[in-house]
Amino acid sequence: MPFSLNNLKAQPGSRKASVRVGRGNASGHGTFSGRGIKGQRARSGGRKNLRKRGLKQMLMQLPKARGFGALSPKASVVNLSDLQAKFPASAKVTPELLLRAGLIRSTEWVKVLGDGKLTHALQVSAHAFSGSAKAAIEAAGGSALVIVSATQPKPRRQVEKLAAAKP
């Protein structure tokens, strides 16, 4: 039998009858017919152009964490106890080595803090040192070299803007 428009039929089970709501409580879809109790959405034709909500509802929908992002990037922090554990005596410690050792995530701005003890001499290079860290490194016979960058780290927004401008 050749196919033609008059003998085409849908596959069995592909056409499902729609649920008939509002046919009494015994049907399971009676009383409010799945539309809730009153209100604009319960009325016929009441879903388009819903009422504008007030300022309080709008504010309640905003995320709770407000505030602003810092303009300059946060320093990657390393403690003396980390240096003691990861590096042998008389080693030269640079931000690149700290990154490879897994102590920091970015070499952009590294600061060494004085938490912990340092028993062997290290040559530590970083962008900033706390007073106690510098004193502890020098007391152990090492040296604390401050990396002077030509420019202060650029604010995050400025970095994003420069990255977007590049082709």
Helices and strands as residue ranges (DSSP letters): G 5-7, G 25-27, G 40-42, H 55-61, E 76-79, H 80-86, E 91-93, H 95-100, E 110-113, E 122-126, E 128-129, H 131-139, E 143-146, H 156-165
